[in-house]
Amino acid sequence: MKDSLGALLVDDEPPALRRLQRLIDEVEGCHVVGLCSDSASVLTACGELEPDLVFLDVEMPGLGGLALARELGRLDPCPAVVFVTAFERYAVDAFDLEAVDYLVKPVRRERLIRALARVRSERPGVDRAAPALGVRLGDRLTMLPLSEIRVLVAEDKYTCVHHAGGTHLLEDSLVNLEQRFPHRFLRVHRNALVSRMHLRGLFRDAAGRDCVEVADVECTPEVSRRNLAGVRRQLKQMGKER
């Protein structure tokens, strides 16, 4: 099982290549296997290096990034594609080509982490490592496997991730996480999701609020009235309502 994604970086501007390489060197879960400054060398590099993903500039001399992505899609194994460009107007075409993500220059480190997390979670055939999310602890960015996440709570512009080892911050919305992983997380409140497999009980606190108990964490999110029936159904399926 691979612990780190191998990335091929493609851009006809050397400063952009160097900057993206530095960003990748600063995060866990990905390493650079090669650099290409022209589209003609990309297919050959993929055949020799077999990268898990390709960070691909859209506007390049010769075969453009969109056309090149179509060629990459015919490879076996087929690498995931993350477009990197200064132009947002290509976003629709990029996702029509089943690109995993679309990054706008200058790429931010936090945004890069989210793209890597999507490669892991949405392209399991490319990377067989466990699906993970890119999370922050202070200035450190890392990949946290979904299997370790117990509770997700919305806090201002961040989502607080509760897991057995503590808490991290995530720059992603609960709505997006719920839509991406509906079989893994259960909505209990407008500001909270919990891991279905780690749900342990439903109880009423001293203030008369319905709350859930979740394995391995002290966080006990309140359950809203509209989500109470769904929580009861999940617990009944698991035989753990008390």
C-alpha positions as CSV (number, residue, x, y, z in Angstrom):
1,M,0.0,0.0,0.0
2,K,1.4,3.4,-1.0
3,D,1.8,6.0,1.7
4,S,2.6,8.9,-0.7
5,L,1.2,10.0,-4.0
6,G,3.7,10.3,-6.8
7,A,3.1,13.6,-8.8
8,L,4.3,14.7,-12.2
9,L,4.4,18.5,-12.6
10,V,3.7,20.0,-16.0
11,D,4.2,23.7,-16.7
12,D,6.0,25.7,-19.5
13,E,7.0,28.4,-16.9
14,P,10.0,27.2,-14.8
15,P,9.2,29.6,-11.9
16,A,5.7,28.1,-11.6
17,L,7.2,24.5,-11.7
18,R,9.6,25.4,-8.9
19,R,7.0,27.0,-6.7
20,L,4.6,24.1,-7.0
21,Q,7.5,21.7,-6.3
22,R,8.3,23.6,-3.1
23,L,4.7,23.5,-2.0
24,I,4.5,19.8,-2.5
25,D,7.7,19.3,-0.6
26,E,6.1,21.1,2.4
27,V,3.1,18.7,2.7
28,E,2.7,15.1,3.7
29,G,1.2,12.4,1.5
30,C,2.7,13.5,-1.9
31,H,6.1,13.6,-3.5
32,V,7.4,14.8,-6.9
33,V,8.5,12.1,-9.3
34,G,9.2,14.3,-12.3
35,L,9.0,17.7,-14.0
36,C,7.9,18.5,-17.6
37,S,8.2,21.9,-19.2
38,D,6.5,21.0,-22.5
39,S,3.6,18.8,-23.5
40,A,5.5,16.6,-25.9
41,S,7.4,14.9,-23.1
42,V,4.5,14.3,-20.8
43,L,3.2,11.0,-22.2
44,T,6.7,9.6,-22.3
45,A,7.3,10.7,-18.7
46,C,4.0,9.0,-17.6
47,G,5.0,5.8,-19.2
48,E,8.4,5.8,-17.5
49,L,7.5,7.2,-14.1
50,E,3.8,6.0,-13.7
51,P,2.7,8.9,-11.6
52,D,-0.4,8.7,-9.5
53,L,-1.4,12.2,-10.5
54,V,-0.4,14.9,-12.9
55,F,-0.5,18.6,-12.0
56,L,-1.2,20.0,-15.5
57,D,-1.0,23.6,-16.8
58,V,-3.8,24.4,-19.2
59,E,-2.1,26.9,-21.6
60,M,1.1,25.6,-23.0
61,P,2.7,25.7,-26.5
62,G,1.9,22.8,-28.7
63,L,-0.7,20.4,-27.3
64,G,-2.7,22.3,-24.7
65,G,-3.5,21.0,-21.2
66,L,-7.1,20.1,-22.1
67,A,-6.1,18.0,-25.1
68,L,-3.3,16.5,-23.2
69,A,-5.7,15.4,-20.4
70,R,-7.7,13.5,-23.0
71,E,-4.5,11.6,-24.0
72,L,-3.7,10.9,-20.3
73,G,-7.2,9.4,-19.9
74,R,-6.3,6.7,-22.4
75,L,-3.3,5.5,-20.4
76,D,-3.3,2.3,-18.4
77,P,-2.8,3.0,-15.5
78,C,-4.5,6.3,-15.9
79,P,-3.2,9.1,-13.6
80,A,-5.5,11.5,-11.8
81,V,-5.3,15.0,-13.3
82,V,-5.3,18.3,-11.3
83,F,-5.3,21.4,-13.5
84,V,-3.2,24.3,-12.5
85,T,-3.8,27.6,-14.3
86,A,-4.1,31.3,-14.0
87,F,-7.4,31.3,-15.9
88,E,-10.7,30.2,-14.2
89,R,-12.6,30.1,-17.5
90,Y,-11.4,26.6,-18.2
91,A,-13.0,25.1,-15.1
92,V,-16.1,23.7,-16.8
93,D,-14.0,22.0,-19.6
94,A,-11.6,20.7,-17.0
95,F,-14.3,18.9,-15.0
96,D,-15.9,17.6,-18.2
97,L,-12.6,15.7,-18.7
98,E,-13.1,14.2,-15.2
99,A,-10.2,16.3,-13.7
100,V,-10.1,15.6,-9.9
101,D,-9.6,19.3,-9.1
102,Y,-8.8,22.7,-10.6
103,L,-6.3,25.0,-8.9
104,V,-5.9,28.7,-9.8
105,K,-2.4,30.3,-9.6
106,P,-0.8,31.3,-7.4
107,V,-1.7,28.0,-5.6
108,R,-2.2,28.2,-1.9
109,R,-0.8,25.5,0.3
110,E,-4.2,24.9,1.9
111,R,-5.9,24.5,-1.5
112,L,-3.2,22.1,-2.6
113,I,-3.9,19.9,0.5
114,R,-7.6,19.8,-0.4
115,A,-6.7,18.7,-4.0
116,L,-4.6,15.9,-2.7
117,A,-7.3,14.8,-0.4
118,R,-9.7,14.6,-3.3
119,V,-7.3,12.5,-5.3
120,R,-7.3,10.0,-2.5
121,S,-11.0,10.0,-1.8
122,E,-12.4,10.3,-5.3
123,R,-9.8,8.2,-7.2
124,P,-9.3,5.1,-5.1
125,G,-8.3,3.2,-8.2
126,V,-5.3,5.5,-8.7
127,D,-4.2,5.6,-5.1
128,R,-5.0,2.6,-2.9
129,A,-4.1,4.3,0.3
130,A,-7.1,4.9,2.6
131,P,-9.3,7.9,1.8
132,A,-8.2,11.0,3.7
133,L,-8.8,14.7,4.2
134,G,-6.2,17.4,4.3
135,V,-6.3,19.0,7.8
136,R,-4.4,21.6,9.8
137,L,-2.8,21.6,13.2
138,G,-1.3,25.0,13.8
139,D,1.0,25.7,10.8
140,R,1.3,22.0,10.0
141,L,-0.8,20.4,7.2
142,T,-1.3,16.7,7.0
143,M,-3.5,14.0,5.7
144,L,-6.0,12.4,8.2
145,P,-7.6,9.1,7.1
146,L,-11.4,9.2,7.0
147,S,-11.5,6.1,9.2
148,E,-10.0,8.1,12.1
149,I,-12.6,10.9,12.0
150,R,-15.4,10.7,14.6
151,V,-17.1,14.1,14.6
152,L,-17.2,17.2,12.2
153,V,-18.4,20.5,13.7
154,A,-18.8,23.8,11.8
155,E,-16.9,26.6,13.5
156,D,-16.9,30.0,11.7
157,K,-15.1,29.5,8.4
158,Y,-13.5,26.2,9.4
159,T,-14.7,22.7,10.2
160,C,-13.3,21.2,13.4
161,V,-12.4,17.6,13.0
162,H,-12.6,15.4,16.2
163,H,-10.6,12.2,16.1
164,A,-9.1,9.8,18.6
165,G,-5.9,11.7,18.7
166,G,-7.3,15.2,19.2
167,T,-8.7,17.9,16.9
168,H,-7.7,19.5,13.6
169,L,-9.1,22.2,11.4
170,L,-10.4,21.6,7.9
171,E,-11.1,24.2,5.2
172,D,-14.2,22.5,3.8
173,S,-17.9,22.9,4.5
174,L,-20.2,20.3,6.2
175,V,-22.5,20.3,3.2
176,N,-19.6,19.4,0.8
177,L,-18.4,16.7,3.2
178,E,-21.9,15.2,3.6
179,Q,-22.4,15.1,-0.1
180,R,-19.0,13.5,-0.8
181,F,-19.2,10.9,1.9
182,P,-22.9,10.2,2.6
183,H,-22.3,6.6,3.6
184,R,-19.6,7.5,6.2
185,F,-21.1,10.6,7.9
186,L,-24.5,11.2,9.4
187,R,-26.1,14.6,9.9
188,V,-27.2,15.2,13.5
189,H,-27.4,19.0,13.5
190,R,-27.0,21.8,11.1
191,N,-23.5,22.3,12.5
192,A,-22.4,18.7,13.0
193,L,-21.8,15.4,11.3
194,V,-20.8,12.2,13.0
195,S,-19.2,8.9,11.8
196,R,-21.9,6.4,11.3
197,M,-19.8,3.4,12.3
198,H,-18.6,5.1,15.5
199,L,-22.0,6.3,16.8
200,R,-22.5,4.7,20.2
201,G,-25.7,6.1,21.8
202,L,-28.4,8.8,22.1
203,F,-29.0,10.5,25.5
204,R,-30.5,13.6,27.0
205,D,-28.2,16.0,28.8
206,A,-28.9,18.0,32.0
207,A,-30.4,20.8,29.9
208,G,-32.9,18.4,28.3
209,R,-31.1,18.4,24.9
210,D,-30.8,15.2,22.8
211,C,-27.1,14.4,22.2
212,V,-25.1,11.6,20.7
213,E,-22.2,9.7,22.1
214,V,-19.4,8.9,19.7
215,A,-16.6,6.4,20.2
216,D,-13.1,7.7,21.2
217,V,-14.0,11.4,21.6
218,E,-15.5,13.5,24.3
219,C,-17.4,15.7,21.8
220,T,-21.2,14.9,22.2
221,P,-23.0,17.0,19.5
222,E,-26.6,18.0,20.0
223,V,-29.2,16.4,17.8
224,S,-31.7,18.7,16.2
225,R,-35.4,17.7,16.1
226,R,-35.4,17.2,12.3
227,N,-32.4,14.8,12.5
228,L,-33.5,12.8,15.6
229,A,-35.4,10.2,13.6
230,G,-32.4,9.6,11.3
231,V,-30.1,9.1,14.4
232,R,-32.6,6.7,15.9
233,R,-32.7,4.7,12.6
234,Q,-28.9,4.5,12.5
235,L,-28.7,3.3,16.1
236,K,-31.5,0.8,15.6
237,Q,-29.6,-0.7,12.6
238,M,-26.5,-0.9,14.8
239,G,-28.5,-2.2,17.8
240,K,-26.9,0.4,20.1
241,E,-29.7,2.7,21.2
242,R,-29.9,3.0,24.9
